[in-house]
Amino acid sequence: MHVQRHGTGLFFSQRQYMVDLLERAGMVECKSCTTPVDINPKLPADEPPIQNPSDYRSLAGALQWLTFTRPDLAYAVP
């Protein structure tokens, strides 16, 4: 977490944490989309969907922590 002091208070930023997560997931060059959920996932039939479940769990936990500390990044599903 990056902290900057301003005259009226403190500014907290997690930009570098988010960039590091994108690098770990191999998604630095991905384009944005209108929905954060892929509604038509394309999984190969001849290989397991996840190469390393431990990496997947680590990224999922990191994203969960990020949404706890940045509720503006979380979204509600009706």
VEXDREN-2710 file (C-alpha; in Angstrom, 1 decimal):
% VEXDREN-2710
k/r/px/py/pz
1/MET/0.0/0.0/0.0
2/HIS/1.3/3.4/-0.9
3/VAL/0.6/6.3/1.5
4/GLN/0.9/10.0/0.7
5/ARG/0.4/12.8/3.1
6/HIS/-1.6/15.8/1.9
7/GLY/-2.5/19.0/3.7
8/THR/-6.0/17.7/4.5
9/GLY/-5.1/14.1/5.3
10/LEU/-3.7/10.9/3.9
11/PHE/-4.1/9.3/0.5
12/PHE/-3.9/5.5/0.3
13/SER/-3.2/3.7/-3.0
14/GLN/-3.1/0.1/-3.9
15/ARG/-2.2/0.6/-7.6
16/GLN/1.1/-1.3/-7.5
17/TYR/-0.6/-4.2/-5.7
18/MET/-3.2/-4.4/-8.5
19/VAL/-0.5/-4.2/-11.2
20/ASP/1.4/-7.0/-9.5
21/LEU/-1.8/-9.1/-9.5
22/LEU/-2.4/-8.5/-13.2
23/GLU/1.2/-9.6/-13.9
24/ARG/0.9/-12.7/-11.8
25/ALA/-2.3/-13.6/-13.7
26/GLY/-0.7/-12.8/-17.1
27/MET/-3.4/-10.2/-17.8
28/VAL/-1.3/-6.9/-18.0
29/GLU/-2.2/-6.5/-21.7
30/CYS/-5.9/-7.4/-21.4
31/LYS/-8.5/-5.0/-22.7
32/SER/-11.3/-3.8/-20.5
33/CYS/-14.9/-5.1/-21.1
34/THR/-18.4/-4.0/-20.0
35/THR/-18.8/-6.9/-17.5
36/PRO/-16.1/-8.4/-15.2
37/VAL/-17.5/-11.9/-15.7
38/ASP/-16.9/-13.9/-18.9
39/ILE/-20.4/-15.1/-19.8
40/ASN/-19.0/-17.4/-22.5
41/PRO/-15.9/-19.1/-21.1
42/LYS/-13.9/-21.2/-23.6
43/LEU/-12.2/-24.0/-21.8
44/PRO/-10.1/-26.6/-23.8
45/ALA/-11.6/-30.1/-23.6
46/ASP/-8.3/-32.0/-23.7
47/GLU/-6.6/-30.4/-20.7
48/PRO/-7.5/-29.5/-17.1
49/PRO/-9.0/-26.0/-16.8
50/ILE/-6.4/-25.0/-14.2
51/GLN/-2.8/-25.9/-14.7
52/ASN/-1.8/-25.1/-11.1
53/PRO/-4.6/-25.0/-8.5
54/SER/-2.3/-23.5/-5.9
55/ASP/-1.6/-20.4/-8.1
56/TYR/-5.4/-20.1/-8.8
57/ARG/-6.1/-20.2/-5.0
58/SER/-3.4/-17.6/-4.3
59/LEU/-4.8/-15.2/-6.9
60/ALA/-8.4/-15.7/-5.8
61/GLY/-7.3/-14.9/-2.2
62/ALA/-5.4/-11.8/-3.3
63/LEU/-8.4/-10.5/-5.2
64/GLN/-10.7/-11.3/-2.3
65/TRP/-8.4/-9.2/0.0
66/LEU/-8.4/-6.4/-2.5
67/THR/-12.2/-6.2/-2.6
68/PHE/-12.3/-6.2/1.2
69/THR/-9.9/-3.3/1.3
70/ARG/-11.4/-1.6/-1.8
71/PRO/-15.2/-2.1/-1.7
72/ASP/-15.5/0.1/-4.8
73/LEU/-13.9/-2.7/-6.8
74/ALA/-16.5/-5.3/-5.6
75/TYR/-19.8/-5.7/-7.4
76/ALA/-23.2/-7.1/-6.2
77/VAL/-24.9/-9.9/-8.1
78/PRO/-28.8/-9.6/-7.8
END
